Every structure is written in structure tokens, then in C-alpha cells.
Amino acid sequence: MSIDKRMLSLAASVASEGNLRQDNRSFLLGAVGMRNDGVLVSARNIAATDVTPDAHAEARVVKKITCDSTVWVARVGKGTGCWALARPCIKCQRRMKTAGVRKVVYTIGPNEWGVLQF
């Protein structure tokens, strides 16, 4: 299994953490970052009453990483766990680029992913 697939699976697990019964969203997002010193950090989307990019998993994980990091982002169906499109929004892309992230890998569909290089 490739490193990207393993890390996306980990990000999918992070997305599913927490009290899911109180969360009415049908899809959940998780992000895992590997800092340049090899330390793994993670974050998941939080349910927000208003639409804010600060609730995005990517925006939350970028606060924990270092320059030259890699970030993996997974979107999963709440009931199914199937991967879905998780391409980061433009605001999260800008935040990651500004923070020095060099590569973002995101889920597209079951066993399929895409890559953004900065």
C-alpha cells in the first residue's frame, strides 16, 4: 500500500472521530499533516453553525505544521465510510501555501486521489 493511501486512510479515520450522533452532516472531513521533522498532526472539520473556513480540517491542521510539510485530506460518507471529493477550497489552499505546505493529497472517490503541489 502506498504512503498516500495509508495517510488518506488515517485522515478518513480522523474524520470519523468524535460524537457522530450529534453531527447531522452526511460527509465528514479529516486532515493529517506530516511536519518536516516527521511528526504527524491531525484535525477534523468541526460542525459550525455559520459557514467559516476556520472550521475546515485543512485550516485547523495548518496551524500545527511546519514549512515543507505534506497534508492529506479525506472526505468520507458518515454512514458508509466511502471516500468522496475533498479538494481543499481556495481559502484553505492559500493558507496551506502561505504556511509552506509543499504537497496536498486529497480524496476524489473510492481508491482515487489527487495531488496539489505548491
Contacts in CASP RR format, 6 or more apart in sequence:
PFRMAT RR
TARGET T0000
AUTHOR 0000-0000-0000
METHOD contacts of the structure
MODEL  1
MSIDKRMLSLAASVASEGNLRQDNRSFLLGAVGMRNDGVLVSARNIAATD
VTPDAHAEARVVKKITCDSTVWVARVGKGTGCWALARPCIKCQRRMKTAG
VRKVVYTIGPNEWGVLQF
4 72 0 8 1.000
4 105 0 8 1.000
4 113 0 8 1.000
5 111 0 8 1.000
5 113 0 8 1.000
7 32 0 8 1.000
7 33 0 8 1.000
7 34 0 8 1.000
7 72 0 8 1.000
7 105 0 8 1.000
8 72 0 8 1.000
8 74 0 8 1.000
8 83 0 8 1.000
8 105 0 8 1.000
8 107 0 8 1.000
8 113 0 8 1.000
9 74 0 8 1.000
10 32 0 8 1.000
10 40 0 8 1.000
10 42 0 8 1.000
10 72 0 8 1.000
11 30 0 8 1.000
11 31 0 8 1.000
11 32 0 8 1.000
11 42 0 8 1.000
11 57 0 8 1.000
11 72 0 8 1.000
11 73 0 8 1.000
11 74 0 8 1.000
11 107 0 8 1.000
12 30 0 8 1.000
12 74 0 8 1.000
12 76 0 8 1.000
12 81 0 8 1.000
12 83 0 8 1.000
12 107 0 8 1.000
14 30 0 8 1.000
14 31 0 8 1.000
14 32 0 8 1.000
14 42 0 8 1.000
14 43 0 8 1.000
14 44 0 8 1.000
14 57 0 8 1.000
14 74 0 8 1.000
15 28 0 8 1.000
15 29 0 8 1.000
15 30 0 8 1.000
15 44 0 8 1.000
15 45 0 8 1.000
15 57 0 8 1.000
15 74 0 8 1.000
15 75 0 8 1.000
15 76 0 8 1.000
16 28 0 8 1.000
16 76 0 8 1.000
16 78 0 8 1.000
16 81 0 8 1.000
17 44 0 8 1.000
20 28 0 8 1.000
20 78 0 8 1.000
22 47 0 8 1.000
23 47 0 8 1.000
23 78 0 8 1.000
24 47 0 8 1.000
25 45 0 8 1.000
25 47 0 8 1.000
25 78 0 8 1.000
26 77 0 8 1.000
26 78 0 8 1.000
26 79 0 8 1.000
27 75 0 8 1.000
27 76 0 8 1.000
27 77 0 8 1.000
27 78 0 8 1.000
27 84 0 8 1.000
28 44 0 8 1.000
28 45 0 8 1.000
28 75 0 8 1.000
28 76 0 8 1.000
28 77 0 8 1.000
28 78 0 8 1.000
29 44 0 8 1.000
29 45 0 8 1.000
29 56 0 8 1.000
29 57 0 8 1.000
29 58 0 8 1.000
29 73 0 8 1.000
29 74 0 8 1.000
29 75 0 8 1.000
29 76 0 8 1.000
29 86 0 8 1.000
30 42 0 8 1.000
30 43 0 8 1.000
30 44 0 8 1.000
30 45 0 8 1.000
30 57 0 8 1.000
30 73 0 8 1.000
30 74 0 8 1.000
30 75 0 8 1.000
30 86 0 8 1.000
31 42 0 8 1.000
31 43 0 8 1.000
31 44 0 8 1.000
31 57 0 8 1.000
31 58 0 8 1.000
31 60 0 8 1.000
31 61 0 8 1.000
31 71 0 8 1.000
31 72 0 8 1.000
31 73 0 8 1.000
31 74 0 8 1.000
32 40 0 8 1.000
32 41 0 8 1.000
32 42 0 8 1.000
32 61 0 8 1.000
32 71 0 8 1.000
32 72 0 8 1.000
33 40 0 8 1.000
33 41 0 8 1.000
33 42 0 8 1.000
33 61 0 8 1.000
33 64 0 8 1.000
33 65 0 8 1.000
33 69 0 8 1.000
33 70 0 8 1.000
33 71 0 8 1.000
33 72 0 8 1.000
34 40 0 8 1.000
34 69 0 8 1.000
34 70 0 8 1.000
34 71 0 8 1.000
35 41 0 8 1.000
35 64 0 8 1.000
35 65 0 8 1.000
35 66 0 8 1.000
35 69 0 8 1.000
36 66 0 8 1.000
36 67 0 8 1.000
36 68 0 8 1.000
36 69 0 8 1.000
37 66 0 8 1.000
41 61 0 8 1.000
41 64 0 8 1.000
41 65 0 8 1.000
42 61 0 8 1.000
43 57 0 8 1.000
43 60 0 8 1.000
43 61 0 8 1.000
43 64 0 8 1.000
44 57 0 8 1.000
44 60 0 8 1.000
45 55 0 8 1.000
45 56 0 8 1.000
45 57 0 8 1.000
45 60 0 8 1.000
46 55 0 8 1.000
46 60 0 8 1.000
47 55 0 8 1.000
48 54 0 8 1.000
48 55 0 8 1.000
53 59 0 8 1.000
53 89 0 8 1.000
53 91 0 8 1.000
53 92 0 8 1.000
53 95 0 8 1.000
54 60 0 8 1.000
56 88 0 8 1.000
56 89 0 8 1.000
56 91 0 8 1.000
56 92 0 8 1.000
57 73 0 8 1.000
58 71 0 8 1.000
58 73 0 8 1.000
58 88 0 8 1.000
58 92 0 8 1.000
58 95 0 8 1.000
58 96 0 8 1.000
58 104 0 8 1.000
59 91 0 8 1.000
59 92 0 8 1.000
59 95 0 8 1.000
61 71 0 8 1.000
62 71 0 8 1.000
62 92 0 8 1.000
62 95 0 8 1.000
62 96 0 8 1.000
62 99 0 8 1.000
62 101 0 8 1.000
65 71 0 8 1.000
65 99 0 8 1.000
65 101 0 8 1.000
67 99 0 8 1.000
67 100 0 8 1.000
68 100 0 8 1.000
68 102 0 8 1.000
69 99 0 8 1.000
69 100 0 8 1.000
69 101 0 8 1.000
69 102 0 8 1.000
70 101 0 8 1.000
70 102 0 8 1.000
70 103 0 8 1.000
70 104 0 8 1.000
70 105 0 8 1.000
71 96 0 8 1.000
71 101 0 8 1.000
71 103 0 8 1.000
71 104 0 8 1.000
71 105 0 8 1.000
72 104 0 8 1.000
72 105 0 8 1.000
72 106 0 8 1.000
73 86 0 8 1.000
73 88 0 8 1.000
73 104 0 8 1.000
73 105 0 8 1.000
73 106 0 8 1.000
73 107 0 8 1.000
74 83 0 8 1.000
74 86 0 8 1.000
74 106 0 8 1.000
74 107 0 8 1.000
75 83 0 8 1.000
75 84 0 8 1.000
75 85 0 8 1.000
75 86 0 8 1.000
75 106 0 8 1.000
75 107 0 8 1.000
76 82 0 8 1.000
76 83 0 8 1.000
76 84 0 8 1.000
76 107 0 8 1.000
77 84 0 8 1.000
82 109 0 8 1.000
82 110 0 8 1.000
83 107 0 8 1.000
83 108 0 8 1.000
83 109 0 8 1.000
83 110 0 8 1.000
83 111 0 8 1.000
83 112 0 8 1.000
83 113 0 8 1.000
84 107 0 8 1.000
84 109 0 8 1.000
85 106 0 8 1.000
85 107 0 8 1.000
85 108 0 8 1.000
85 109 0 8 1.000
86 106 0 8 1.000
86 107 0 8 1.000
86 108 0 8 1.000
87 106 0 8 1.000
87 108 0 8 1.000
87 114 0 8 1.000
87 116 0 8 1.000
88 96 0 8 1.000
88 104 0 8 1.000
88 106 0 8 1.000
88 116 0 8 1.000
93 104 0 8 1.000
93 116 0 8 1.000
96 104 0 8 1.000
96 118 0 8 1.000
97 118 0 8 1.000
100 118 0 8 1.000
101 118 0 8 1.000
102 117 0 8 1.000
102 118 0 8 1.000
103 115 0 8 1.000
103 116 0 8 1.000
103 117 0 8 1.000
103 118 0 8 1.000
104 115 0 8 1.000
104 116 0 8 1.000
104 118 0 8 1.000
105 113 0 8 1.000
105 114 0 8 1.000
105 115 0 8 1.000
105 116 0 8 1.000
106 113 0 8 1.000
106 114 0 8 1.000
106 115 0 8 1.000
106 116 0 8 1.000
107 113 0 8 1.000
107 114 0 8 1.000
108 114 0 8 1.000
END
